């Protein structure tokens, strides 16, 4: 599944850089928010 995800991002980058950037930024943001929530929950 992870491989397909990255393949999709690579295809998106070739077609439309802005779409790929939005996808990457949103994924990173979601990961950061989840990490902060998990850290806050453990404390």
C-alpha distance matrix in Angstrom:
0.0 3.8 5.4 5.2 6.2 8.9 9.9 10.6 12.6 14.4 15.4 16.6 18.5 20.2 21.2 22.0 22.1 23.0 20.0 17.7 20.0 20.0 16.2 16.2 19.4 18.3 15.2 17.6 20.2 18.1 17.2 20.9 22.2 20.1 21.4 24.9 24.8 23.8 26.5 29.0 28.2 28.9 32.2
3.8 0.0 3.8 5.5 5.0 6.4 8.6 9.9 10.7 12.5 14.3 15.3 16.6 18.7 20.1 20.6 20.1 21.1 18.5 15.7 17.6 18.0 14.3 13.6 16.8 16.3 12.9 14.8 17.8 16.2 14.9 18.4 20.2 18.4 19.2 22.8 23.2 22.2 24.5 27.2 26.9 27.4 30.5
5.4 3.8 0.0 3.8 5.4 5.3 6.1 8.6 10.0 10.6 12.3 14.2 15.3 16.7 18.5 19.6 19.3 21.0 18.6 15.6 17.9 18.9 15.5 14.8 18.4 18.3 15.3 17.1 20.3 19.2 17.9 21.3 23.3 21.8 22.5 26.0 26.7 25.7 27.9 30.7 30.5 30.9 34.0
5.2 5.5 3.8 0.0 3.8 5.5 4.9 6.1 8.6 9.8 10.4 12.2 14.1 15.4 16.5 17.7 18.1 19.6 16.7 14.3 17.2 17.8 14.2 14.5 18.1 17.6 15.1 17.6 20.4 19.2 18.6 22.1 23.7 22.4 23.7 27.0 27.4 26.8 29.3 31.7 31.5 32.3 35.4
6.2 5.0 5.4 3.8 0.0 3.8 5.4 5.2 6.4 8.8 10.0 10.6 12.4 14.5 15.5 15.9 15.9 16.8 14.0 11.5 14.0 14.3 10.7 10.9 14.4 13.9 11.3 13.9 16.7 15.5 15.2 18.6 20.2 19.2 20.6 23.7 24.2 24.0 26.4 28.7 28.7 29.7 32.6
8.9 6.4 5.3 5.5 3.8 0.0 3.8 5.3 5.0 6.2 8.6 9.7 10.4 12.4 14.2 14.8 14.2 15.8 13.6 10.4 12.7 14.0 10.9 10.1 13.9 14.3 11.9 13.6 16.9 16.6 15.8 18.8 21.0 20.4 21.2 24.3 25.4 25.1 27.0 29.6 30.0 30.7 33.4
9.9 8.6 6.1 4.9 5.4 3.8 0.0 3.8 5.4 5.1 6.2 8.6 9.8 10.7 12.5 13.9 14.2 16.3 14.0 11.3 14.3 15.7 12.8 12.8 16.6 17.0 15.0 17.1 20.2 19.8 19.4 22.4 24.5 23.9 24.9 28.0 28.9 28.7 30.8 33.2 33.5 34.4 37.1
10.6 9.9 8.6 6.1 5.2 5.3 3.8 0.0 3.8 5.4 5.1 6.1 8.6 10.0 10.6 11.6 12.4 13.9 11.1 9.0 12.4 13.2 10.3 11.3 14.9 14.9 13.5 16.1 18.7 18.3 18.6 21.6 23.2 22.9 24.4 27.2 27.9 28.1 30.4 32.5 32.8 34.0 36.7
12.6 10.7 10.0 8.6 6.4 5.0 5.4 3.8 0.0 3.8 5.4 5.0 6.1 8.7 9.8 9.9 9.6 11.1 8.9 5.9 9.0 10.4 7.8 8.1 11.8 12.5 11.3 13.4 16.1 16.3 16.6 19.2 21.2 21.3 22.5 25.1 26.3 26.7 28.6 30.7 31.4 32.7 35.1
14.4 12.5 10.6 9.8 8.8 6.2 5.1 5.4 3.8 0.0 3.8 5.4 5.0 6.4 8.8 9.8 9.5 12.2 10.8 7.8 10.7 13.0 11.1 10.8 14.4 15.7 14.6 16.2 19.1 19.7 19.7 22.1 24.3 24.5 25.4 28.0 29.5 29.7 31.4 33.7 34.6 35.5 37.9
15.4 14.3 12.3 10.4 10.0 8.6 6.2 5.1 5.4 3.8 0.0 3.8 5.4 5.2 6.3 8.4 9.7 12.2 10.4 8.6 12.2 13.9 12.1 13.0 16.4 17.2 16.6 18.7 21.3 21.6 22.0 24.6 26.5 26.7 27.9 30.5 31.6 32.1 34.0 36.1 36.8 38.1 40.5
16.6 15.3 14.2 12.2 10.6 9.7 8.6 6.1 5.0 5.4 3.8 0.0 3.8 5.4 5.1 5.5 6.8 8.8 6.6 5.4 9.1 10.4 9.2 10.7 13.7 14.4 14.5 16.7 18.8 19.4 20.3 22.7 24.3 24.9 26.4 28.6 29.7 30.6 32.5 34.3 35.2 36.7 38.9
18.5 16.6 15.3 14.1 12.4 10.4 9.8 8.6 6.1 5.0 5.4 3.8 0.0 3.8 5.4 5.2 4.6 7.7 7.3 5.1 7.9 10.5 10.0 10.3 13.1 14.9 15.0 16.3 18.7 19.9 20.6 22.5 24.5 25.4 26.4 28.6 30.2 31.0 32.5 34.5 35.7 37.0 39.0
20.2 18.7 16.7 15.4 14.5 12.4 10.7 10.0 8.7 6.4 5.2 5.4 3.8 0.0 3.8 5.9 6.8 10.3 10.1 8.8 11.5 14.0 13.6 14.1 16.9 18.6 18.6 20.1 22.5 23.6 24.2 26.2 28.3 29.1 30.1 32.3 33.9 34.6 36.2 38.2 39.3 40.6 42.7
21.2 20.1 18.5 16.5 15.5 14.2 12.5 10.6 9.8 8.8 6.3 5.1 5.4 3.8 0.0 3.8 6.7 9.3 8.6 8.8 11.8 13.4 13.3 14.8 17.3 18.4 19.0 20.9 22.8 23.8 25.0 27.0 28.6 29.5 31.0 33.0 34.3 35.3 37.1 38.8 39.8 41.4 43.5
22.0 20.6 19.6 17.7 15.9 14.8 13.9 11.6 9.9 9.8 8.4 5.5 5.2 5.9 3.8 0.0 3.8 5.6 5.6 6.6 8.9 10.3 11.1 12.7 14.5 15.8 17.0 18.7 20.2 21.5 23.0 24.7 26.1 27.4 28.9 30.7 32.0 33.3 35.0 36.5 37.7 39.5 41.4
22.1 20.1 19.3 18.1 15.9 14.2 14.2 12.4 9.6 9.5 9.7 6.8 4.6 6.8 6.7 3.8 0.0 3.8 5.5 5.2 6.1 8.6 9.9 10.6 12.1 14.1 15.4 16.4 18.0 19.8 21.0 22.3 24.1 25.7 26.8 28.4 30.1 31.4 32.7 34.3 35.9 37.5 39.1
23.0 21.1 21.0 19.6 16.8 15.8 16.3 13.9 11.1 12.2 12.2 8.8 7.7 10.3 9.3 5.6 3.8 0.0 3.8 5.4 5.1 6.1 8.6 9.9 10.4 12.1 14.1 15.2 16.1 18.0 19.8 20.8 22.1 24.0 25.4 26.6 28.2 29.9 31.3 32.5 34.1 36.0 37.5
20.0 18.5 18.6 16.7 14.0 13.6 14.0 11.1 8.9 10.8 10.4 6.6 7.3 10.1 8.6 5.6 5.5 3.8 0.0 3.8 5.5 5.2 6.2 8.7 9.9 10.6 12.3 14.3 15.2 16.4 18.3 19.9 21.0 22.4 24.2 25.7 26.8 28.4 30.2 31.4 32.6 34.6 36.4
17.7 15.7 15.6 14.3 11.5 10.4 11.3 9.0 5.9 7.8 8.6 5.4 5.1 8.8 8.8 6.6 5.2 5.4 3.8 0.0 3.8 5.4 5.1 6.1 8.5 9.9 10.6 12.2 14.1 15.3 16.5 18.2 19.9 21.1 22.4 24.3 25.7 26.9 28.5 30.1 31.4 33.0 34.9
20.0 17.6 17.9 17.2 14.0 12.7 14.3 12.4 9.0 10.7 12.2 9.1 7.9 11.5 11.8 8.9 6.1 5.1 5.5 3.8 0.0 3.8 5.4 5.1 5.9 8.4 9.8 10.4 11.9 14.0 15.2 16.2 18.0 19.7 20.8 22.3 24.0 25.5 26.7 28.2 29.8 31.5 33.0
20.0 18.0 18.9 17.8 14.3 14.0 15.7 13.2 10.4 13.0 13.9 10.4 10.5 14.0 13.4 10.3 8.6 6.1 5.2 5.4 3.8 0.0 3.8 5.5 5.1 5.9 8.5 9.9 10.3 12.0 14.0 15.1 16.2 18.0 19.7 20.9 22.2 24.0 25.5 26.6 28.1 30.1 31.7
16.2 14.3 15.5 14.2 10.7 10.9 12.8 10.3 7.8 11.1 12.1 9.2 10.0 13.6 13.3 11.1 9.9 8.6 6.2 5.1 5.4 3.8 0.0 3.8 5.6 5.2 6.1 8.6 9.9 10.5 12.2 14.2 15.3 16.4 18.2 20.0 21.0 22.4 24.2 25.6 26.7 28.6 30.5
16.2 13.6 14.8 14.5 10.9 10.1 12.8 11.3 8.1 10.8 13.0 10.7 10.3 14.1 14.8 12.7 10.6 9.9 8.7 6.1 5.1 5.5 3.8 0.0 3.8 5.5 5.1 6.1 8.5 9.9 10.5 12.2 14.2 15.3 16.4 18.3 19.9 21.0 22.4 24.2 25.5 27.0 28.9
19.4 16.8 18.4 18.1 14.4 13.9 16.6 14.9 11.8 14.4 16.4 13.7 13.1 16.9 17.3 14.5 12.1 10.4 9.9 8.5 5.9 5.1 5.6 3.8 0.0 3.8 5.5 5.1 6.0 8.5 9.8 10.4 12.1 14.1 15.1 16.4 18.2 19.8 20.9 22.3 24.0 25.7 27.2
18.3 16.3 18.3 17.6 13.9 14.3 17.0 14.9 12.5 15.7 17.2 14.4 14.9 18.6 18.4 15.8 14.1 12.1 10.6 9.9 8.4 5.9 5.2 5.5 3.8 0.0 3.8 5.5 5.0 6.0 8.5 9.8 10.4 12.1 14.0 15.2 16.3 18.1 19.8 20.8 22.2 24.3 25.9
15.2 12.9 15.3 15.1 11.3 11.9 15.0 13.5 11.3 14.6 16.6 14.5 15.0 18.6 19.0 17.0 15.4 14.1 12.3 10.6 9.8 8.5 6.1 5.1 5.5 3.8 0.0 3.8 5.4 5.1 6.1 8.6 9.9 10.5 12.2 14.2 15.3 16.3 18.2 19.8 20.8 22.5 24.6
17.6 14.8 17.1 17.6 13.9 13.6 17.1 16.1 13.4 16.2 18.7 16.7 16.3 20.1 20.9 18.7 16.4 15.2 14.3 12.2 10.4 9.9 8.6 6.1 5.1 5.5 3.8 0.0 3.8 5.5 5.1 6.1 8.6 9.8 10.4 12.3 14.2 15.2 16.4 18.2 19.7 21.1 22.8
20.2 17.8 20.3 20.4 16.7 16.9 20.2 18.7 16.1 19.1 21.3 18.8 18.7 22.5 22.8 20.2 18.0 16.1 15.2 14.1 11.9 10.3 9.9 8.5 6.0 5.0 5.4 3.8 0.0 3.8 5.4 5.1 6.1 8.5 9.8 10.5 12.2 14.1 15.3 16.4 18.1 20.0 21.4
18.1 16.2 19.2 19.2 15.5 16.6 19.8 18.3 16.3 19.7 21.6 19.4 19.9 23.6 23.8 21.5 19.8 18.0 16.4 15.3 14.0 12.0 10.5 9.9 8.5 6.0 5.1 5.5 3.8 0.0 3.8 5.4 5.1 6.1 8.5 9.9 10.5 12.2 14.2 15.2 16.2 18.3 20.2
17.2 14.9 17.9 18.6 15.2 15.8 19.4 18.6 16.6 19.7 22.0 20.3 20.6 24.2 25.0 23.0 21.0 19.8 18.3 16.5 15.2 14.0 12.2 10.5 9.8 8.5 6.1 5.1 5.4 3.8 0.0 3.8 5.5 5.1 6.1 8.6 9.9 10.4 12.2 14.1 15.1 16.5 18.6
20.9 18.4 21.3 22.1 18.6 18.8 22.4 21.6 19.2 22.1 24.6 22.7 22.5 26.2 27.0 24.7 22.3 20.8 19.9 18.2 16.2 15.1 14.2 12.2 10.4 9.8 8.6 6.1 5.1 5.4 3.8 0.0 3.8 5.5 5.0 6.2 8.6 9.8 10.5 12.2 14.1 15.5 16.8
22.2 20.2 23.3 23.7 20.2 21.0 24.5 23.2 21.2 24.3 26.5 24.3 24.5 28.3 28.6 26.1 24.1 22.1 21.0 19.9 18.0 16.2 15.3 14.2 12.1 10.4 9.9 8.6 6.1 5.1 5.5 3.8 0.0 3.8 5.4 5.1 6.1 8.6 9.9 10.4 12.1 14.3 15.6
20.1 18.4 21.8 22.4 19.2 20.4 23.9 22.9 21.3 24.5 26.7 24.9 25.4 29.1 29.5 27.4 25.7 24.0 22.4 21.1 19.7 18.0 16.4 15.3 14.1 12.1 10.5 9.8 8.5 6.1 5.1 5.5 3.8 0.0 3.8 5.5 5.1 6.1 8.6 9.8 10.3 12.3 14.4
21.4 19.2 22.5 23.7 20.6 21.2 24.9 24.4 22.5 25.4 27.9 26.4 26.4 30.1 31.0 28.9 26.8 25.4 24.2 22.4 20.8 19.7 18.2 16.4 15.1 14.0 12.2 10.4 9.8 8.5 6.1 5.0 5.4 3.8 0.0 3.8 5.4 5.1 6.1 8.5 9.8 10.7 12.6
24.9 22.8 26.0 27.0 23.7 24.3 28.0 27.2 25.1 28.0 30.5 28.6 28.6 32.3 33.0 30.7 28.4 26.6 25.7 24.3 22.3 20.9 20.0 18.3 16.4 15.2 14.2 12.3 10.5 9.9 8.6 6.2 5.1 5.5 3.8 0.0 3.8 5.5 5.1 6.0 8.5 10.0 10.9
24.8 23.2 26.7 27.4 24.2 25.4 28.9 27.9 26.3 29.5 31.6 29.7 30.2 33.9 34.3 32.0 30.1 28.2 26.8 25.7 24.0 22.2 21.0 19.9 18.2 16.3 15.3 14.2 12.2 10.5 9.9 8.6 6.1 5.1 5.4 3.8 0.0 3.8 5.5 5.0 6.0 8.6 10.1
23.8 22.2 25.7 26.8 24.0 25.1 28.7 28.1 26.7 29.7 32.1 30.6 31.0 34.6 35.3 33.3 31.4 29.9 28.4 26.9 25.5 24.0 22.4 21.0 19.8 18.1 16.3 15.2 14.1 12.2 10.4 9.8 8.6 6.1 5.1 5.5 3.8 0.0 3.8 5.4 5.0 6.2 8.8
26.5 24.5 27.9 29.3 26.4 27.0 30.8 30.4 28.6 31.4 34.0 32.5 32.5 36.2 37.1 35.0 32.7 31.3 30.2 28.5 26.7 25.5 24.2 22.4 20.9 19.8 18.2 16.4 15.3 14.2 12.2 10.5 9.9 8.6 6.1 5.1 5.5 3.8 0.0 3.8 5.5 5.3 6.5
29.0 27.2 30.7 31.7 28.7 29.6 33.2 32.5 30.7 33.7 36.1 34.3 34.5 38.2 38.8 36.5 34.3 32.5 31.4 30.1 28.2 26.6 25.6 24.2 22.3 20.8 19.8 18.2 16.4 15.2 14.1 12.2 10.4 9.8 8.5 6.0 5.0 5.4 3.8 0.0 3.8 5.5 5.4
28.2 26.9 30.5 31.5 28.7 30.0 33.5 32.8 31.4 34.6 36.8 35.2 35.7 39.3 39.8 37.7 35.9 34.1 32.6 31.4 29.8 28.1 26.7 25.5 24.0 22.2 20.8 19.7 18.1 16.2 15.1 14.1 12.1 10.3 9.8 8.5 6.0 5.0 5.5 3.8 0.0 3.8 5.5
28.9 27.4 30.9 32.3 29.7 30.7 34.4 34.0 32.7 35.5 38.1 36.7 37.0 40.6 41.4 39.5 37.5 36.0 34.6 33.0 31.5 30.1 28.6 27.0 25.7 24.3 22.5 21.1 20.0 18.3 16.5 15.5 14.3 12.3 10.7 10.0 8.6 6.2 5.3 5.5 3.8 0.0 3.8
32.2 30.5 34.0 35.4 32.6 33.4 37.1 36.7 35.1 37.9 40.5 38.9 39.0 42.7 43.5 41.4 39.1 37.5 36.4 34.9 33.0 31.7 30.5 28.9 27.2 25.9 24.6 22.8 21.4 20.2 18.6 16.8 15.6 14.4 12.6 10.9 10.1 8.8 6.5 5.4 5.5 3.8 0.0
